């Protein structure tokens, strides 16, 4: 990765809302150069998108839970479950796992009743053998920047 690309990505991680002109000043490049590099970074899929991070609690989504899913190893049922569960708007993330559980879902709802409703729907799907749900008590750290700055600095 080029040094300029690292600098641009670092600026976006720090503040994705800043204008291209401001990024250009900070990385000592022209606006046109930064625009072209951003386009290439998107095309290469190093950058998926620039997104707004919303505060779930400000929208009344005050119940966050992790639902661990156990399924039968039937490929057809799993594929259908992926399709169906992915349509549930309150399912914030859906990841496949190795081990005791086949998947983990992160669910954000306005209360336990909605969470219960979603879990019941999941239990009704073919091949679902069970779930285990953990409701989040408090969040200590939730950093969308994650390890990316360290990775960029170490290259």
C-alpha positions as YAML, in Angstrom:
chain: A
units: angstrom
residues:
- id: 1
  name: UNK
  ca: [0.00, 0.00, 0.00]
- id: 2
  name: UNK
  ca: [1.27, 3.44, -0.87]
- id: 3
  name: UNK
  ca: [2.19, 5.86, 1.91]
- id: 4
  name: UNK
  ca: [-0.35, 8.39, 0.61]
- id: 5
  name: UNK
  ca: [-3.11, 5.77, 0.75]
- id: 6
  name: UNK
  ca: [-2.19, 4.97, 4.37]
- id: 7
  name: UNK
  ca: [-2.38, 8.66, 5.26]
- id: 8
  name: UNK
  ca: [-5.76, 9.08, 3.53]
- id: 9
  name: UNK
  ca: [-7.21, 6.00, 5.23]
- id: 10
  name: UNK
  ca: [-5.89, 7.19, 8.60]
- id: 11
  name: UNK
  ca: [-7.64, 10.52, 8.10]
- id: 12
  name: UNK
  ca: [-10.90, 8.76, 7.22]
- id: 13
  name: UNK
  ca: [-10.63, 6.54, 10.29]
- id: 14
  name: UNK
  ca: [-10.09, 9.60, 12.47]
- id: 15
  name: UNK
  ca: [-13.01, 11.52, 10.91]
- id: 16
  name: UNK
  ca: [-14.86, 10.21, 7.86]
- id: 17
  name: UNK
  ca: [-16.95, 13.40, 7.74]
- id: 18
  name: UNK
  ca: [-14.10, 15.73, 6.89]
- id: 19
  name: UNK
  ca: [-14.16, 17.19, 3.39]
- id: 20
  name: UNK
  ca: [-11.69, 15.95, 0.76]
- id: 21
  name: UNK
  ca: [-10.10, 19.42, 0.72]
- id: 22
  name: UNK
  ca: [-9.30, 19.09, 4.43]
- id: 23
  name: UNK
  ca: [-7.90, 15.57, 3.98]
- id: 24
  name: UNK
  ca: [-5.77, 16.84, 1.09]
- id: 25
  name: UNK
  ca: [-4.26, 19.55, 3.30]
- id: 26
  name: UNK
  ca: [-3.49, 17.08, 6.09]
- id: 27
  name: UNK
  ca: [-1.81, 14.55, 3.77]
- id: 28
  name: UNK
  ca: [-0.05, 17.23, 1.72]
- id: 29
  name: UNK
  ca: [-1.67, 16.35, -1.62]
- id: 30
  name: UNK
  ca: [-4.05, 18.03, -4.05]
- id: 31
  name: UNK
  ca: [-7.81, 17.57, -3.81]
- id: 32
  name: UNK
  ca: [-7.77, 15.86, -7.22]
- id: 33
  name: UNK
  ca: [-5.08, 13.40, -6.12]
- id: 34
  name: UNK
  ca: [-6.98, 12.52, -2.94]
- id: 35
  name: UNK
  ca: [-10.20, 12.06, -4.95]
- id: 36
  name: UNK
  ca: [-8.45, 9.72, -7.39]
- id: 37
  name: UNK
  ca: [-6.80, 7.73, -4.59]
- id: 38
  name: UNK
  ca: [-10.15, 7.40, -2.77]
- id: 39
  name: UNK
  ca: [-11.76, 6.09, -5.95]
- id: 40
  name: UNK
  ca: [-8.96, 3.51, -6.32]
- id: 41
  name: UNK
  ca: [-9.24, 2.51, -2.65]
- id: 42
  name: UNK
  ca: [-12.96, 1.88, -3.16]
- id: 43
  name: UNK
  ca: [-12.37, -0.04, -6.39]
- id: 44
  name: UNK
  ca: [-9.74, -2.21, -4.70]
- id: 45
  name: UNK
  ca: [-12.23, -2.83, -1.84]
- id: 46
  name: UNK
  ca: [-9.80, -1.64, 0.84]
- id: 47
  name: UNK
  ca: [-12.59, 0.81, 1.68]
- id: 48
  name: UNK
  ca: [-16.11, -0.61, 1.64]
- id: 49
  name: UNK
  ca: [-17.95, 2.60, 2.38]
- id: 50
  name: UNK
  ca: [-18.03, 5.77, 4.43]
- id: 51
  name: UNK
  ca: [-20.76, 5.27, 7.00]
- id: 52
  name: UNK
  ca: [-22.37, 7.24, 9.77]
- id: 53
  name: UNK
  ca: [-22.15, 5.60, 13.18]
- id: 54
  name: UNK
  ca: [-25.43, 6.07, 15.00]
- id: 55
  name: UNK
  ca: [-26.04, 5.86, 18.72]
- id: 56
  name: UNK
  ca: [-28.61, 3.04, 19.12]
- id: 57
  name: UNK
  ca: [-29.85, 4.32, 22.48]
- id: 58
  name: UNK
  ca: [-30.77, 7.71, 20.98]
- id: 59
  name: UNK
  ca: [-33.13, 5.78, 18.68]
- id: 60
  name: UNK
  ca: [-34.62, 3.83, 21.57]
- id: 61
  name: UNK
  ca: [-32.68, 0.67, 20.70]
- id: 62
  name: UNK
  ca: [-31.69, 0.06, 24.30]
- id: 63
  name: UNK
  ca: [-31.56, -3.74, 24.29]
- id: 64
  name: UNK
  ca: [-28.47, -5.31, 22.72]
- id: 65
  name: UNK
  ca: [-28.08, -9.06, 22.78]
- id: 66
  name: UNK
  ca: [-25.86, -11.74, 21.34]
- id: 67
  name: UNK
  ca: [-27.77, -14.79, 20.17]
- id: 68
  name: UNK
  ca: [-25.71, -17.92, 19.65]
- id: 69
  name: UNK
  ca: [-27.36, -20.27, 17.17]
- id: 70
  name: UNK
  ca: [-27.10, -24.07, 16.97]
- id: 71
  name: UNK
  ca: [-28.22, -25.61, 13.68]
- id: 72
  name: UNK
  ca: [-28.31, -29.01, 12.07]
- id: 73
  name: UNK
  ca: [-25.52, -29.35, 9.51]
- id: 74
  name: UNK
  ca: [-27.92, -29.25, 6.54]
- id: 75
  name: UNK
  ca: [-26.60, -26.93, 3.86]
- id: 76
  name: UNK
  ca: [-30.04, -26.19, 2.39]
- id: 77
  name: UNK
  ca: [-31.54, -25.29, 5.77]
- id: 78
  name: UNK
  ca: [-28.51, -23.16, 6.68]
- id: 79
  name: UNK
  ca: [-28.64, -21.28, 3.40]
- id: 80
  name: UNK
  ca: [-32.35, -20.60, 3.88]
- id: 81
  name: UNK
  ca: [-31.77, -19.55, 7.50]
- id: 82
  name: UNK
  ca: [-29.08, -17.12, 6.34]
- id: 83
  name: UNK
  ca: [-31.50, -15.62, 3.83]
- id: 84
  name: UNK
  ca: [-34.36, -15.32, 6.33]
- id: 85
  name: UNK
  ca: [-32.35, -14.08, 9.33]
- id: 86
  name: UNK
  ca: [-30.49, -11.55, 7.19]
- id: 87
  name: UNK
  ca: [-33.84, -9.89, 6.47]
- id: 88
  name: UNK
  ca: [-34.56, -9.28, 10.17]
- id: 89
  name: UNK
  ca: [-33.91, -5.57, 10.56]
- id: 90
  name: UNK
  ca: [-33.04, -5.85, 14.24]
- id: 91
  name: UNK
  ca: [-30.26, -8.34, 13.49]
- id: 92
  name: UNK
  ca: [-27.31, -5.96, 13.40]
- id: 93
  name: UNK
  ca: [-24.69, -8.56, 12.49]
- id: 94
  name: UNK
  ca: [-24.74, -12.24, 11.57]
- id: 95
  name: UNK
  ca: [-21.52, -14.23, 11.60]
- id: 96
  name: UNK
  ca: [-20.85, -17.91, 10.98]
- id: 97
  name: UNK
  ca: [-18.74, -19.70, 13.61]
- id: 98
  name: UNK
  ca: [-16.66, -22.82, 14.01]
- id: 99
  name: UNK
  ca: [-17.29, -24.79, 17.18]
- id: 100
  name: UNK
  ca: [-20.26, -25.51, 19.40]
- id: 101
  name: UNK
  ca: [-22.43, -22.85, 17.78]
- id: 102
  name: UNK
  ca: [-22.96, -22.38, 14.07]
- id: 103
  name: UNK
  ca: [-23.56, -18.61, 14.20]
- id: 104
  name: UNK
  ca: [-23.70, -15.53, 16.37]
- id: 105
  name: UNK
  ca: [-26.21, -12.75, 15.87]
- id: 106
  name: UNK
  ca: [-25.97, -9.28, 17.34]
- id: 107
  name: UNK
  ca: [-29.48, -7.97, 17.87]
- id: 108
  name: UNK
  ca: [-30.56, -4.40, 18.71]
- id: 109
  name: UNK
  ca: [-34.16, -3.82, 19.83]
- id: 110
  name: UNK
  ca: [-36.32, -1.36, 21.74]
- id: 111
  name: UNK
  ca: [-36.94, -3.91, 24.46]
- id: 112
  name: UNK
  ca: [-36.92, -7.50, 25.59]
- id: 113
  name: UNK
  ca: [-40.33, -8.20, 24.07]
- id: 114
  name: UNK
  ca: [-39.05, -7.55, 20.55]
- id: 115
  name: UNK
  ca: [-35.91, -9.57, 21.28]
- id: 116
  name: UNK
  ca: [-38.07, -12.47, 22.47]
- id: 117
  name: UNK
  ca: [-40.16, -12.22, 19.30]
- id: 118
  name: UNK
  ca: [-37.05, -12.42, 17.10]
- id: 119
  name: UNK
  ca: [-35.63, -15.39, 19.03]
- id: 120
  name: UNK
  ca: [-38.98, -17.21, 18.72]
- id: 121
  name: UNK
  ca: [-38.95, -16.65, 14.94]
- id: 122
  name: UNK
  ca: [-35.43, -18.06, 14.79]
- id: 123
  name: UNK
  ca: [-36.52, -21.12, 16.77]
- id: 124
  name: UNK
  ca: [-39.22, -21.72, 14.15]
- id: 125
  name: UNK
  ca: [-36.71, -22.06, 11.31]
- id: 126
  name: UNK
  ca: [-35.84, -25.48, 9.84]
- id: 127
  name: UNK
  ca: [-32.72, -27.04, 11.25]
- id: 128
  name: UNK
  ca: [-32.48, -24.74, 14.28]
- id: 129
  name: UNK
  ca: [-31.63, -26.90, 17.27]
- id: 130
  name: UNK
  ca: [-31.46, -24.10, 19.80]
- id: 131
  name: UNK
  ca: [-30.18, -20.72, 20.80]
- id: 132
  name: UNK
  ca: [-28.44, -19.16, 23.75]
- id: 133
  name: UNK
  ca: [-29.05, -15.46, 24.31]
- id: 134
  name: UNK
  ca: [-26.87, -13.03, 26.24]
- id: 135
  name: UNK
  ca: [-28.27, -9.56, 26.93]
- id: 136
  name: UNK
  ca: [-25.64, -6.85, 27.20]
- id: 137
  name: UNK
  ca: [-25.60, -5.14, 30.59]
- id: 138
  name: UNK
  ca: [-23.21, -2.32, 29.64]
- id: 139
  name: UNK
  ca: [-20.72, -1.51, 26.90]
- id: 140
  name: UNK
  ca: [-17.19, -0.71, 28.03]
- id: 141
  name: UNK
  ca: [-15.68, -0.31, 24.58]
- id: 142
  name: UNK
  ca: [-17.20, -0.21, 21.12]
- id: 143
  name: UNK
  ca: [-14.58, 1.16, 18.74]
- id: 144
  name: UNK
  ca: [-15.31, 0.92, 15.01]
- id: 145
  name: UNK
  ca: [-11.71, 1.98, 14.35]
- id: 146
  name: UNK
  ca: [-10.56, -1.27, 15.94]
- id: 147
  name: UNK
  ca: [-6.99, -2.25, 15.16]
- id: 148
  name: UNK
  ca: [-6.86, -0.49, 11.79]
- id: 149
  name: UNK
  ca: [-4.68, 2.42, 12.90]
- id: 150
  name: UNK
  ca: [-2.11, 0.01, 14.36]
- id: 151
  name: UNK
  ca: [-2.10, -2.04, 11.16]
- id: 152
  name: UNK
  ca: [-1.62, 1.08, 9.03]
- id: 153
  name: UNK
  ca: [1.20, 2.36, 11.23]
- id: 154
  name: UNK
  ca: [3.05, -0.97, 11.20]
- id: 155
  name: UNK
  ca: [3.17, -1.28, 7.41]
...
